[in-house]
Amino acid sequence: MKRVLTIFVLPMLLLLASAPRALAQSEIPPNVLPIYAIQGDGIASPLLGDYVDVYGVVTGVTSNGFYLQDPTGDGDPETSDGVFVYMGRRPKVEPGQCILVRRSFVDEYYDKTELARTKKPEEVDYCETLTVKPVDIPFARLATDPETLFERYEGMLVQVDDLQGVVEGPTKRFRDGSAEIAFVPQAMEPYLPGGRVFQRDDDDMDALMYVSSGLGGDLPGLNWGDSISMGGEPGPDDAVLAILDYNFGKYQLLLLPGQQVTSTSEGRQPDAVASGPAAEDEITVCTFNLLGMGKGGEQYRDEAEYAAQLQKRALAIDESLKGCTIIGAQELGTPEDAQNLADLLTQSHGLAYDATAIEGPGTRSFEFPLTNGLLTRSDRVEVVNAELRQGCSKNNYNVRYMSGACEREAYGLFNRPPLVVDLLVQGAWGEPYPLTVIVNHWKSKGGNEEVNVVRREAQAAHVASLVQEKVDANPDARVVVLGDLNDYYDSIPVETLRTGVEPNLVHTYDFLPDLDRYTYTFNGGSQVLDHILVTPNVVAEVVAMEPVRINADYAYPTVTDPTSVHHSSDHDPVLMRLQPQSGAWLGGNVQLPGVTVQLLGADGEAVAEAVSDDNGAFRLWDVTPGDYTLRYSPPDGVQVEPAESAIAIEPGANEAEAPLVRHRAAVLGAGMIEGRSE
């Protein structure tokens, strides 16, 4: 069901007159500089670190400062005529005033030229006019560095004609009340694989644009794939007026009051789990970042809000993860929060869970305590042993002391040490199934990433040593390493973990089509942060692997809704299904999207079905070994030859091991395209 939503940003006073205002202009003191002298024609200000006096017309006011622009400029297209003045609070200035700021410090705050340490702004009559005319700027483009397009307009009033796009980063909301949406211009969308921007593809990331409500009003709650258009008064109806801001690595359009935002949505719904709850002959293993589920000063101190947020997590585990057998949980506040979640699931959702969580260095933070934990179905899983295994480093990362963890002159490596838990799982297979789960939450990407990535590599090597320890003690040990590793699928830290064990670990994302490899959206780029890796002896028992789409593609709500699974986190949880006796899955690529692939049993009835994605990939999960027929049902205008293929699926078979299924796919009237499942 489609819905169309129109939002008008609430108006506020802004003087953008159609004709200049005549002024009795005072003589400008020689020490007072125009803004373009501060900005210069390079990336950084030529006056960086200096204290300056600057004047200009206020074009917009935010919760912590205001934008100032020279209304006439210097006529040089390489130098911006606007700048942000940081105040640390909402200033008492209004759009349209001519303002002087004295003794302001020229700073490059995360590469954004701004004036800081500013005294009280003064209204003056130095400006030749109070009219600020917007300048036209282009759309973002694929494989074009945004800096080359937009740096010259940083801090200026701008205009973009006929701005339409497709949402890549769902509406994100901030504590100051502002919201942001990441999108690509509509003309760029067909060039993106599956219409999605991935963080790993720099050329695609270049095409992203950002719109913000930082100057007042609000933005609608939009999901990935929604269409968006902007424009309205003041200005031409088909143009959007905004201030072009630079904010933590991205240029964003701060909409002027009075601008109109219109969207069209297909009414996306959360995905279901592959095949429902775990059967008696199956085990489901999940990883889930619970987004600061605690009572710290910057978490949920209000009891009612805490209860609502706890309910959202419980609902996601019940309805979306279908009562997953084993859940590795990150970003619990304390062990008490783990127990509270287990109790709620048991008492209110009829899912009997035990909680395993041990206090670590991160647990003791007053503002934002964080603890790794494990939730296990008490009717099927016995916890044999659990321990935190802190790593040690010669580098001091300011980790709180953990008794007995490191020798003298060595420091703790993890604020959230790996939780290593040995389990016995009961099922229809008979003897208890031994499994070791290692729950991880590695160093985030916040701050200096050059330092962070070195630390994550060390963390990866430590976790690999923990797995090797288990395998050396018992070559048949089954080990699952999961959690928020805060790095990408093919990153050096994740590869350090995978290859640091002999035999190497297997990343279960290898089983997923490329377009499914994401669990998190940052600045409009989809990426993998949440991982599940296994020892090779577990691979033959994997029958399904699925990131569960309930968070990353959906808009942040303005008010917590405890009845919705959406944004129970900012990460998508991930589910892996194991079948210890026998099972299989099959995948391939038909080279074309929208092809229905059915697996037919001996009686000709379909036992599994999938539709190829935009890259042509498909997966048939949770298959019983045996003899089958594959049937291809293409959309109108496409034919597949042969339309059916015989196939034998062996126990533990997967995409790499199953017999190749050869076919021809043709777009009628456009020649033949050969492909095969691989």
C-alpha positions as CSV (number, residue, x, y, z in Angstrom):
1,M,0.0,0.0,0.0
2,K,1.4,3.3,-1.0
3,R,1.3,6.4,1.2
4,V,2.1,10.0,0.2
5,L,3.2,12.3,3.0
6,T,3.7,16.1,2.7
7,I,5.5,18.0,5.5
8,F,6.0,21.8,5.7
9,V,8.9,22.9,7.8
10,L,7.4,25.4,10.2
11,P,8.1,29.1,9.2
12,M,10.2,31.5,11.2
13,L,11.4,35.0,10.5
14,L,14.0,35.3,7.7
15,L,14.6,38.4,5.7
16,L,15.2,37.3,2.1
17,A,13.8,40.4,0.4
18,S,13.2,40.6,-3.3
19,A,14.8,44.0,-3.4
20,P,17.9,45.3,-1.5
21,R,17.3,47.3,1.7
22,A,18.9,50.8,1.6
23,L,21.2,51.3,4.5
24,A,23.2,54.2,6.0
25,Q,26.3,52.1,6.1
26,S,28.9,52.9,8.8
27,E,32.6,52.8,8.0
28,I,34.0,49.3,8.7
29,P,37.0,49.3,11.0
30,P,40.2,48.0,9.3
31,N,40.5,45.1,11.7
32,V,37.1,43.7,10.8
33,L,37.3,41.0,8.1
34,P,34.8,39.8,5.4
35,I,33.9,36.2,5.7
36,Y,35.5,35.2,2.4
37,A,38.8,36.2,3.8
38,I,38.3,33.6,6.6
39,Q,37.2,30.8,4.2
40,G,39.9,31.3,1.6
41,D,40.1,29.3,-1.6
42,G,41.4,26.0,0.0
43,I,40.0,23.2,2.1
44,A,41.1,24.8,5.4
45,S,41.0,28.5,6.4
46,P,44.2,30.4,5.8
47,L,43.6,32.1,9.2
48,L,43.3,28.8,11.1
49,G,44.1,29.4,14.8
50,D,43.8,33.2,14.6
51,Y,41.3,35.4,16.5
52,V,39.3,37.6,14.1
53,D,36.5,40.1,14.0
54,V,34.0,39.3,11.3
55,Y,30.6,40.6,10.1
56,G,27.8,39.5,7.9
57,V,24.0,38.8,7.6
58,V,22.5,36.0,9.7
59,T,20.9,33.4,7.3
60,G,20.0,30.7,9.8
61,V,20.0,29.9,13.5
62,T,20.5,26.5,15.1
63,S,20.4,25.1,18.6
64,N,24.1,25.9,19.2
65,G,25.0,28.8,16.8
66,F,24.2,30.6,13.6
67,Y,25.2,31.0,10.0
68,L,26.7,34.3,8.8
69,Q,27.1,35.4,5.2
70,D,28.6,38.3,3.4
71,P,25.7,39.6,1.3
72,T,27.8,40.9,-1.6
73,G,30.8,38.5,-1.6
74,D,34.1,38.9,-3.4
75,G,32.9,37.5,-6.8
76,D,35.4,34.6,-6.6
77,P,33.5,31.2,-7.1
78,E,36.3,29.4,-5.2
79,T,35.8,31.2,-1.9
80,S,32.7,30.7,0.2
81,D,31.0,33.8,1.5
82,G,29.3,32.0,4.5
83,V,30.5,30.5,7.8
84,F,29.1,28.9,10.9
85,V,29.5,30.7,14.3
86,Y,29.5,28.2,17.2
87,M,28.0,29.5,20.4
88,G,27.3,26.3,22.4
89,R,23.7,27.5,22.9
90,R,20.9,29.0,20.9
91,P,22.0,32.6,20.3
92,K,19.8,35.7,20.5
93,V,20.1,36.7,16.9
94,E,17.5,36.6,14.1
95,P,17.8,35.8,10.3
96,G,18.2,39.1,8.4
97,Q,20.3,40.9,11.0
98,C,23.7,42.4,10.2
99,I,25.9,41.0,13.0
100,L,29.5,41.6,14.1
101,V,31.4,38.9,16.1
102,R,34.6,39.9,17.9
103,R,37.6,37.9,18.9
104,S,36.3,34.7,17.3
105,F,38.7,31.8,17.0
106,V,39.1,30.4,13.5
107,D,38.7,26.6,13.8
108,E,38.5,23.5,11.6
109,Y,36.1,21.4,13.7
110,Y,36.3,17.9,12.0
111,D,37.3,19.8,8.9
112,K,34.4,22.3,9.1
113,T,35.6,25.9,9.0
114,E,33.8,27.7,11.8
115,L,34.2,30.6,14.3
116,A,34.4,29.5,17.9
117,R,34.9,31.0,21.4
118,T,32.7,33.9,20.3
119,K,31.7,36.7,22.6
120,K,28.2,38.2,22.5
121,P,27.2,39.0,18.9
122,E,26.5,42.7,18.1
123,E,24.0,44.1,15.6
124,V,25.8,46.6,13.3
125,D,25.1,48.5,10.1
126,Y,28.3,47.3,8.2
127,C,26.3,45.3,5.6
128,E,25.6,47.0,2.2
129,T,22.3,45.1,2.0
130,L,20.4,42.6,4.1
131,T,19.4,40.6,1.1
132,V,21.3,37.3,0.7
133,K,20.8,35.8,-2.7
134,P,21.0,32.0,-2.9
135,V,23.6,30.5,-5.3
136,D,22.8,27.4,-7.5
137,I,24.6,24.2,-6.7
138,P,24.7,20.9,-8.6
139,F,23.5,17.5,-7.6
140,A,26.0,15.0,-6.1
141,R,27.3,12.5,-8.7
142,L,28.8,9.0,-8.8
143,A,32.5,8.8,-8.6
144,T,32.9,12.6,-8.1
145,D,34.4,13.8,-4.8
146,P,31.8,15.9,-3.1
147,E,34.6,18.2,-1.9
148,T,35.2,19.3,-5.5
149,L,31.5,20.1,-5.9
150,F,30.5,21.7,-2.6
151,E,33.5,23.0,-0.5
152,R,33.3,26.4,-2.3
153,Y,29.7,26.8,-0.9
154,E,30.3,25.7,2.7
155,G,28.1,27.8,5.0
156,M,26.3,29.6,2.2
157,L,22.7,30.0,1.3
158,V,22.1,27.8,-1.8
159,Q,19.4,26.7,-4.2
160,V,18.9,23.3,-5.8
161,D,16.4,23.0,-8.7
162,D,13.9,20.1,-8.9
163,L,15.5,18.1,-6.0
164,Q,14.2,14.6,-6.1
165,G,15.8,11.4,-4.8
166,V,15.6,8.0,-3.2
167,V,16.2,7.5,0.5
168,E,19.3,5.5,1.4
169,G,19.7,6.6,5.0
170,P,16.3,6.4,6.8
171,T,15.3,9.4,8.9
172,K,17.7,9.8,11.8
173,R,16.8,11.9,14.8
174,F,19.2,13.7,17.2
175,R,18.9,14.8,20.8
176,D,18.7,18.5,19.8
177,G,15.4,17.7,18.0
178,S,16.8,17.8,14.5
179,A,16.5,15.1,11.9
180,E,18.5,14.0,8.8
181,I,17.8,11.9,5.7
182,A,20.5,10.6,3.3
183,F,19.4,10.1,-0.3
184,V,20.7,9.8,-3.8
185,P,19.4,12.0,-6.7
186,Q,16.8,10.1,-8.6
187,A,18.9,10.0,-11.8
188,M,21.7,8.1,-9.9
189,E,19.5,5.3,-8.4
190,P,19.4,3.0,-11.5
191,Y,23.2,2.8,-11.4
192,L,23.3,1.4,-7.9
193,P,23.3,-2.4,-7.4
194,G,19.9,-3.2,-6.1
195,G,19.3,0.5,-5.6
196,R,21.5,0.4,-2.5
197,V,24.6,2.4,-1.5
198,F,27.2,0.3,0.3
199,Q,29.9,1.9,2.5
200,R,32.6,-0.2,0.7
201,D,31.8,1.4,-2.7
202,D,33.4,4.9,-2.6
203,D,32.1,5.8,-6.0
204,D,28.5,5.2,-5.0
205,M,29.0,6.9,-1.6
206,D,30.0,10.1,-3.6
207,A,26.4,10.3,-5.0
208,L,24.8,10.7,-1.6
209,M,23.2,13.9,-0.5
210,Y,21.9,14.8,2.9
211,V,19.0,17.0,4.1
212,S,18.6,18.2,7.7
213,S,15.9,20.0,9.7
214,G,18.6,21.7,11.8
215,L,17.1,25.2,11.2
216,G,13.7,24.3,12.6
217,G,10.7,22.2,11.8
218,D,10.9,18.5,11.2
219,L,11.4,15.8,8.6
220,P,9.0,12.9,7.9
221,G,9.9,9.4,9.0
222,L,11.2,7.8,5.8
223,N,12.5,4.3,5.2
224,W,15.1,3.0,2.8
225,G,13.8,3.1,-0.8
226,D,11.2,5.8,-0.2
227,S,11.0,8.6,-2.8
228,I,11.6,12.2,-1.7
229,S,11.2,15.6,-3.3
230,M,11.7,19.1,-1.9
231,G,10.9,22.7,-2.7
232,G,8.5,25.5,-1.7
233,E,8.5,29.1,-0.5
234,P,10.5,31.2,-0.2
235,G,11.8,30.8,-3.7
236,P,10.6,29.0,-6.8
237,D,8.3,26.1,-6.3
238,D,10.6,23.7,-8.0
239,A,13.7,24.7,-6.0
240,V,14.8,23.9,-2.5
241,L,16.5,26.7,-0.5
242,A,19.0,25.7,2.2
243,I,22.2,26.5,3.9
244,L,25.0,24.1,2.8
245,D,26.6,22.8,5.9
246,Y,29.6,20.5,6.4
247,N,29.0,18.0,9.2
248,F,31.3,15.2,10.3
249,G,32.5,14.3,6.8
250,K,29.5,15.1,4.8
251,Y,27.9,18.2,3.1
252,Q,24.2,18.6,4.1
253,L,21.4,20.8,3.1
254,L,19.8,22.6,6.1
255,L,16.4,23.4,4.8
256,L,15.2,26.9,5.3
257,P,11.9,27.4,7.1
258,G,8.9,27.1,4.7
259,Q,10.4,24.4,2.6
260,Q,8.1,21.5,1.6
261,V,9.1,17.8,1.8
262,T,7.0,15.3,0.0
263,S,7.5,11.5,0.0
264,T,6.1,8.4,-1.4
265,S,6.4,5.0,0.3
266,E,5.5,1.5,-0.6
267,G,4.8,0.7,3.0
268,R,7.8,-1.6,3.7
269,Q,7.3,-4.4,6.3
270,P,10.0,-6.2,8.4
271,D,11.3,-9.4,7.0
272,A,10.2,-12.7,8.6
273,V,12.8,-15.2,9.8
274,A,13.7,-17.9,7.2
275,S,11.5,-20.7,8.5
276,G,10.0,-19.8,11.8
277,P,11.1,-21.0,15.3
278,A,13.8,-23.6,15.6
279,A,12.4,-27.2,15.3
280,E,13.3,-29.9,17.6
281,D,16.1,-31.0,15.3
282,E,17.4,-27.4,14.8
283,I,19.3,-24.8,16.7
284,T,19.1,-21.1,16.0
285,V,22.0,-18.9,16.9
286,C,21.7,-15.0,16.8
287,T,23.7,-11.9,17.4
288,F,21.9,-8.7,18.5
289,N,23.3,-5.3,19.5
290,L,20.7,-4.0,22.0
291,L,21.7,-0.3,21.7
292,G,22.6,0.7,25.3
293,M,19.9,-1.3,27.0
294,G,20.7,0.0,30.5
295,K,20.0,2.6,33.2
296,G,23.1,4.8,32.8
297,G,22.9,8.5,32.8
298,E,22.9,8.6,28.9
299,Q,20.7,5.5,28.6
300,Y,17.2,5.0,30.0
301,R,17.1,6.4,33.6
302,D,13.3,7.0,33.5
303,E,11.7,3.8,34.7
304,A,8.8,4.1,32.2
305,E,11.1,4.6,29.3
306,Y,13.4,1.8,30.5
307,A,10.4,-0.6,30.6
308,A,9.2,0.5,27.1
309,Q,12.7,0.0,25.6
310,L,13.1,-3.4,27.4
311,Q,9.7,-4.4,25.9
312,K,10.9,-3.4,22.4
313,R,13.9,-5.7,22.7
314,A,11.8,-8.6,24.0
315,L,9.3,-8.1,21.2
316,A,12.0,-8.3,18.6
317,I,13.4,-11.5,20.1
318,D,9.9,-13.0,20.3
319,E,8.4,-11.9,16.9
320,S,11.4,-11.3,14.7
321,L,13.9,-13.8,16.0
322,K,11.2,-16.3,16.8
323,G,12.6,-17.1,20.3
324,C,16.1,-17.8,19.0
325,T,17.8,-20.7,20.9
326,I,21.0,-18.8,21.6
327,I,21.4,-15.0,21.5
328,G,24.8,-13.3,21.8
329,A,23.8,-9.8,23.1
330,Q,26.0,-6.7,22.9
331,E,25.3,-3.3,24.6
332,L,23.5,-4.6,27.6
333,G,24.0,-2.1,30.4
334,T,24.8,-4.4,33.2
335,P,24.3,-8.1,34.1
336,E,21.1,-7.0,35.9
337,D,19.7,-5.7,32.6
338,A,20.4,-9.1,31.0
339,Q,18.5,-10.8,33.7
340,N,15.6,-8.3,33.4
341,L,15.3,-9.0,29.7
342,A,15.4,-12.8,30.3
343,D,12.7,-12.4,33.0
344,L,10.5,-10.3,30.7
345,L,10.8,-12.9,27.9
346,T,9.9,-15.7,30.4
347,Q,7.1,-14.0,32.2
348,S,5.4,-12.0,29.5
349,H,6.3,-13.8,26.2
350,G,6.2,-17.4,27.4
351,L,9.9,-17.9,26.3
352,A,12.0,-19.4,29.0
353,Y,15.4,-17.8,28.9
354,D,18.5,-17.8,31.1
355,A,20.8,-14.8,31.1
356,T,24.6,-15.2,31.3
357,A,26.5,-11.9,31.8
358,I,29.7,-11.1,33.8
359,E,30.7,-7.6,34.9
360,G,33.6,-6.2,32.9
361,P,35.5,-2.9,32.7
362,G,32.7,-1.3,30.6
363,T,30.0,-2.3,33.1
364,R,31.2,0.3,35.6
365,S,30.6,3.4,33.4
366,F,28.1,5.6,35.2
367,E,26.9,7.3,32.0
368,F,26.9,4.5,29.5
369,P,27.6,1.0,31.0
370,L,28.1,-1.8,28.4
371,T,28.3,-5.5,29.0
372,N,28.3,-8.5,26.7
373,G,25.8,-11.2,27.5
374,L,24.2,-14.5,26.3
375,L,20.6,-15.4,26.4
376,T,19.8,-19.1,26.1
377,R,16.5,-21.1,26.0
378,S,16.5,-22.8,29.4
379,D,14.4,-25.7,28.2
380,R,17.1,-26.7,25.6
381,V,20.4,-25.2,26.6
382,E,22.7,-25.9,29.6
383,V,25.5,-23.4,30.4
384,V,28.5,-25.5,31.3
385,N,31.0,-22.7,31.8
386,A,31.2,-18.9,31.2
387,E,34.1,-16.5,31.6
388,L,35.4,-13.1,30.4
389,R,38.7,-13.4,28.6
390,Q,40.4,-10.0,28.7
391,G,43.3,-9.4,26.2
392,C,46.4,-7.4,27.1
393,S,48.4,-4.8,25.3
394,K,51.5,-2.7,25.7
395,N,49.4,0.3,24.6
396,N,47.4,2.0,27.3
397,Y,43.8,2.3,26.0
398,N,42.5,3.6,29.4
399,V,40.6,0.4,30.1
400,R,39.5,0.0,33.7
401,Y,41.6,-2.5,35.7
402,M,40.4,-6.1,35.7
403,S,41.9,-8.1,38.5
404,G,44.2,-10.9,37.3
405,A,43.8,-10.1,33.6
406,C,47.2,-8.7,32.7
407,E,50.7,-8.8,34.0
408,R,52.6,-5.7,35.1
409,E,53.4,-3.2,32.4
410,A,50.5,-4.5,30.3
411,Y,47.1,-2.9,29.9
412,G,43.6,-4.2,29.2
413,L,42.7,-4.4,25.5
414,F,38.9,-4.6,25.7
415,N,36.4,-2.3,27.5
416,R,34.0,-5.1,26.7
417,P,36.1,-8.4,26.9
418,P,34.9,-11.4,25.0
419,L,32.4,-13.6,26.8
420,V,33.3,-17.3,26.3
421,V,30.5,-19.7,27.1
422,D,30.5,-23.5,26.7
423,L,27.1,-25.0,26.1
424,L,25.3,-28.3,25.8
425,V,22.2,-28.1,23.5
426,Q,19.4,-30.7,23.6
427,G,17.5,-31.7,20.6
428,A,15.9,-34.5,18.5
429,W,19.4,-35.8,17.6
430,G,19.9,-37.5,20.9
431,E,23.2,-36.8,22.7
432,P,23.7,-33.2,23.9
433,Y,25.3,-31.0,21.2
434,P,28.4,-29.3,22.6
435,L,28.9,-25.7,21.4
436,T,31.2,-22.8,22.4
437,V,29.9,-19.3,21.7
438,I,32.2,-16.3,22.0
439,V,30.3,-13.0,22.2
440,N,32.2,-9.9,21.0
441,H,31.9,-6.1,21.0
442,W,35.1,-4.6,19.6
443,K,36.3,-1.0,19.6
444,S,34.0,1.3,17.8
445,K,35.0,3.5,14.8
446,G,34.3,6.7,16.8
447,G,37.3,9.0,17.2
448,N,40.7,8.4,15.6
449,E,40.2,5.5,13.3
450,E,43.9,5.1,12.6
451,V,44.3,4.2,16.3
452,N,41.0,2.2,16.5
453,V,41.8,-0.2,13.6
454,V,45.1,-1.1,15.1
455,R,43.3,-1.9,18.4
456,R,40.7,-4.0,16.6
457,E,43.4,-6.0,14.8
458,A,44.8,-6.8,18.2
459,Q,41.4,-7.7,19.5
460,A,40.8,-9.9,16.5
461,A,44.1,-11.7,17.1
462,H,43.2,-12.3,20.8
463,V,39.8,-13.8,19.9
464,A,41.5,-16.0,17.3
465,S,43.8,-17.3,20.1
466,L,40.8,-18.1,22.2
467,V,39.3,-20.2,19.4
468,Q,42.6,-21.9,18.7
469,E,42.8,-22.8,22.4
470,K,39.5,-24.6,22.1
471,V,40.5,-26.4,18.9
472,D,43.9,-27.4,20.2
473,A,42.2,-28.9,23.3
474,N,39.6,-30.7,21.2
475,P,39.9,-30.9,17.4
476,D,36.2,-31.6,17.2
477,A,35.2,-28.5,19.2
478,R,32.4,-26.5,17.5
479,V,33.0,-22.8,18.0
480,V,30.8,-19.8,17.0
481,V,32.3,-16.4,17.1
482,L,29.7,-13.6,16.9
483,G,28.9,-10.1,17.7
484,D,29.4,-6.4,16.8
485,L,33.0,-6.4,15.5
486,N,32.7,-2.7,14.4
487,D,34.3,-3.4,11.1
488,Y,33.4,-4.6,7.6
489,Y,32.9,-8.0,6.1
490,D,36.3,-7.9,4.2
491,S,38.2,-5.7,6.7
492,I,41.7,-6.5,7.9
493,P,40.5,-7.1,11.6
494,V,37.8,-9.5,10.5
495,E,40.3,-11.3,8.2
496,T,42.8,-11.4,11.1
497,L,40.2,-13.2,13.1
498,R,39.2,-15.6,10.3
499,T,42.7,-16.6,9.3
500,G,44.2,-16.5,12.8
501,V,42.8,-19.9,13.5
502,E,44.0,-23.2,12.0
503,P,42.0,-24.5,10.3
504,N,40.6,-21.0,9.3
505,L,37.2,-19.9,10.5
506,V,34.4,-19.6,7.9
507,H,32.4,-16.4,7.7
508,T,28.8,-17.2,7.3
509,Y,28.3,-14.1,5.2
510,D,30.0,-16.1,2.5
511,F,26.6,-17.9,2.1
512,L,24.7,-14.6,1.6
513,P,24.1,-12.8,-1.7
514,D,26.1,-9.5,-1.9
515,L,23.0,-7.4,-1.6
516,D,22.1,-9.0,1.8
517,R,25.5,-8.2,3.4
518,Y,24.6,-5.3,5.6
519,T,23.3,-4.9,9.2
520,Y,23.8,-1.1,9.8
521,T,23.4,2.2,7.9
522,F,25.8,5.0,8.5
523,N,25.6,8.3,6.6
524,G,23.5,6.5,4.0
525,G,26.0,3.7,3.4
526,S,24.9,0.1,4.2
527,Q,27.6,-1.9,5.9
528,V,28.3,-5.1,7.9
529,L,29.2,-4.6,11.5
530,D,27.5,-7.7,13.0
531,H,29.2,-11.0,12.2
532,I,28.9,-14.8,12.7
533,L,32.0,-16.9,12.0
534,V,32.2,-20.7,12.7
535,T,34.8,-23.4,12.8
536,P,34.8,-25.5,9.6
537,N,33.0,-28.5,11.3
538,V,29.9,-26.3,11.8
539,V,29.6,-25.4,8.2
540,A,27.9,-28.7,7.1
541,E,25.2,-28.0,9.7
542,V,24.3,-24.5,8.5
543,V,20.9,-24.6,6.7
544,A,20.1,-20.9,6.8
545,M,21.7,-17.5,7.4
546,E,19.7,-14.3,7.6
547,P,20.1,-10.7,8.7
548,V,16.7,-9.8,10.0
549,R,15.5,-6.5,8.6
550,I,13.8,-4.6,11.4
551,N,16.1,-1.7,12.2
552,A,18.7,-0.5,9.6
553,D,16.2,0.3,6.8
554,Y,13.7,2.0,9.0
555,A,13.2,5.6,10.2
556,Y,13.9,6.5,13.8
557,P,10.6,7.2,15.6
558,T,10.0,10.5,17.4
559,V,8.5,8.6,20.4
560,T,9.2,5.1,21.6
561,D,6.6,2.6,20.5
562,P,6.9,-0.5,22.7
563,T,4.5,-2.3,20.4
564,S,6.8,-2.1,17.4
565,V,10.0,-4.1,16.7
566,H,11.4,-1.3,14.5
567,H,14.4,0.4,16.1
568,S,14.7,-2.0,18.9
569,S,18.3,-1.2,18.0
570,D,20.2,0.7,15.2
571,H,21.6,-2.7,14.1
572,D,19.8,-5.5,12.4
573,P,20.1,-8.8,14.3
574,V,21.5,-11.8,12.5
575,L,20.2,-15.4,12.7
576,M,22.0,-18.6,11.8
577,R,20.1,-21.9,11.7
578,L,21.9,-25.2,12.4
579,Q,20.6,-28.7,11.8
580,P,23.0,-31.2,13.5
581,Q,21.7,-34.3,11.8
582,S,21.4,-33.5,8.2
583,G,20.5,-30.5,6.1
584,A,21.5,-28.4,3.2
585,W,20.9,-25.2,1.3
586,L,21.4,-24.3,-2.4
587,G,22.2,-21.0,-4.1
588,G,23.0,-19.6,-7.5
589,N,22.7,-16.7,-9.9
590,V,20.4,-16.6,-12.8
591,Q,21.9,-13.3,-14.0
592,L,18.5,-11.6,-14.0
593,P,16.3,-10.2,-11.3
594,G,12.8,-11.3,-10.4
595,V,13.1,-14.9,-11.5
596,T,11.2,-17.3,-9.2
597,V,13.2,-20.5,-8.4
598,Q,11.3,-23.4,-7.0
599,L,12.7,-26.7,-5.6
600,L,10.3,-29.5,-6.6
601,G,10.1,-32.9,-4.8
602,A,9.5,-36.2,-6.4
603,D,5.8,-35.6,-6.4
604,G,6.2,-32.3,-8.3
605,E,5.2,-30.2,-5.3
606,A,7.3,-27.2,-4.4
607,V,9.3,-27.6,-1.1
608,A,11.2,-24.3,-1.3
609,E,11.0,-21.1,-3.3
610,A,13.0,-18.0,-3.8
611,V,13.1,-15.0,-6.1
612,S,16.4,-13.8,-7.6
613,D,17.5,-10.4,-6.3
614,D,18.5,-7.4,-8.4
615,N,21.9,-9.0,-9.1
616,G,20.2,-12.3,-10.1
617,A,21.3,-14.2,-6.9
618,F,19.0,-16.6,-5.1
619,R,19.1,-18.9,-2.0
620,L,17.0,-21.9,-1.1
621,W,17.4,-22.4,2.7
622,D,16.7,-25.3,5.0
623,V,16.6,-28.1,2.5
624,T,16.3,-31.8,3.2
625,P,19.0,-33.7,1.2
626,G,17.5,-35.7,-1.7
627,D,16.7,-35.6,-5.4
628,Y,14.9,-32.6,-6.7
629,T,14.0,-30.6,-9.8
630,L,14.7,-26.8,-10.1
631,R,12.0,-24.9,-11.9
632,Y,12.6,-21.3,-13.1
633,S,9.6,-19.0,-13.6
634,P,10.8,-15.7,-15.0
635,P,8.8,-12.5,-15.2
636,D,7.1,-11.4,-18.4
637,G,9.4,-10.8,-21.3
638,V,12.1,-13.3,-20.1
639,Q,12.6,-17.0,-20.7
640,V,15.0,-19.5,-19.0
641,E,16.3,-22.5,-20.9
642,P,15.9,-25.2,-19.8
643,A,12.9,-24.2,-17.7
644,E,13.6,-27.2,-15.3
645,S,16.8,-28.9,-14.2
646,A,17.3,-32.1,-12.2
647,I,19.6,-31.9,-9.1
648,A,20.7,-34.1,-6.3
649,I,21.4,-32.3,-3.0
650,E,23.7,-34.1,-0.5
651,P,23.8,-33.6,3.3
652,G,25.7,-30.4,4.1
653,A,25.6,-29.3,0.5
654,N,25.8,-25.6,-0.1
655,E,26.4,-23.2,-3.0
656,A,30.0,-24.2,-3.3
657,E,29.5,-27.9,-3.1
658,A,26.2,-28.6,-4.8
659,P,26.3,-29.8,-8.5
660,L,26.2,-26.8,-10.9
661,V,22.8,-26.0,-12.2
662,R,23.2,-24.8,-15.8
663,H,20.7,-22.7,-17.5
664,R,20.2,-20.1,-20.2
665,A,18.3,-16.9,-19.4
666,A,17.1,-14.7,-22.3
667,V,15.5,-11.3,-22.4
668,L,13.1,-11.8,-25.3
669,G,14.2,-9.8,-28.3
670,A,17.5,-8.8,-26.8
671,G,19.7,-11.8,-27.4
672,M,20.8,-14.6,-25.1
673,I,22.5,-14.3,-21.7
674,E,24.3,-17.4,-20.3
675,G,24.6,-18.0,-16.6
676,R,24.9,-20.7,-14.0
677,S,24.6,-21.2,-10.3
678,E,28.0,-21.2,-8.7
